[in-house]
Amino acid sequence: MTTLFKAITRTAPKAINQNVDAPQDPVAAHSEAYTRLIIRDLMIGTPAMCVNLNATVLKPKNWADKNTVRCEDLIASITAIQPTSNNVEMLAERIATECLQSQSVCNVTVRIEKRNTDGSYATTGIEIFRKQ
């Protein structure tokens, strides 16, 4: 029984391929709190595409500061991007790149859907995750 107990409670060995120099997630490495900005069902382009976005930003010291990223800022940036085609993949990349221009944005998830016009299915889309 004692041998079994020692075997169960001993410290597990480190993984052989564990990378100790791997870059840390900016959110996990940052000692301060963070905030998630969420935008749902923003319709842009012709034909209309539905954009959903989650952006993790470092919590500002003051929300009234003009350099603070807000939902309104992200909406303005997204609507300023004019889709050049029906390619939702390219549009998602452009939106993610635009959002990550601010150093306070740690990561962003962009989901874009476009409605099908022939009626064989409801929507097609893409969801991407990008980080600083």
N, C-alpha and C positions, 0 to 999 in steps of 0.2 A: 504494500500500500504506500509506503514512504517513497519508494522508487517511482511509482506511478505519479504521485503528487509532485515530485521534483521534475519529472519529465513534462508534466502539464504546465507547471508554473514557471519554467525557466524562460529566460529572455530569448526571443526569436532572433536568429542571425540576420544580419543585414543582407539585402538582396545583392546579388553579384553585380548586376548592371545598374545599380542605383547611381544616378548622376548627381553628385553633390554640388556641382557648379551650375546647375540648371537655373535659369532666370526665374525670379519669384513673380507671382501674380501681383500686379501693382495694388490691387485692393487688399489682398492678404498681407502684403509687406508694409502697407501704410498703417501707421499707428492711429490715425484719426478715423472717424466714422465716414461712411459713404452714403450716397443717396441714389436711388434708382429712379430715373425719369422715364415715364411711360407715355407713349402716344399710340392710340388705337384707332384704326379705321380711317386714316387720313386718305382721302381720295385725290389722286393727281393724274394728270395726263389724259390723252384721248387716244384710244379708248381708256376709260377709267381703270386705274390700278389702285388697289387697297394696300396702304403701307401701315405696318405695325412696327414699333420700335421700342426697345428697352435700352437705355444708356445708363451705365453705372458711372457716377461722377463723385469726386471727392467732396465731402460736405464743406460748403463754404463757411467762412467765419461770419459772413453777413450776407443774407439773401438779397439785400438791397444794393450790394456792390455791382457796379456796371459790368465787371468782368466775369460775373457768375453766369454759368450756363443754366438756362431755364428752358422749359418745354416750348415756350413761345419762340425762343431763339432757334431751337431745333426744327420747329415747324416752318419757320421762315427760310431756313437753309434748305430744307427738303423741297418746299414748293418752288424755290428759285431754280432747282435742277429741273430742266425740261427734258423729259424722256425723248431720246432721239429715235427710238424704235420701240417695238413691243418686247424687247429683250429685257426680261425682269432680272436676269443675272447681272447684266452690266449696270442696271439702275441700282440694284442692291449694293454693289461694290462702290458706286459713286456716292451713295448716301452714307455708307459706313465710313468712307474716306473723309467726307465732309465733316461728319460728326467727330472724328478723331483728330481734327485740326486743333481742337482745344486740348491743352495739356491736362485739364481737369477731368476730361472724359477718359476713364480707365478702359472701358470696353463697351461694345455696342452689339446688339442683336437686331438685325433687320429682317423683316418678313414681308414679302410682297406677293400679292395674289392678283391675277387678272381673270375676269369672267370669260367663260367660253361662250361663243356666239352661236355655235351649231346645235347646242342642246344635248350633246352626248355625255357631258360631264359638267359640273358646276364651275370649278376654278382650277387653274394651274398656278404654281408659285414656287418660291424659293425662300429659304431662311438661312442666313449666314451669321457667323459670330466672328468679330474681329476685336483685337485688343492692341493697346499701345506697345 
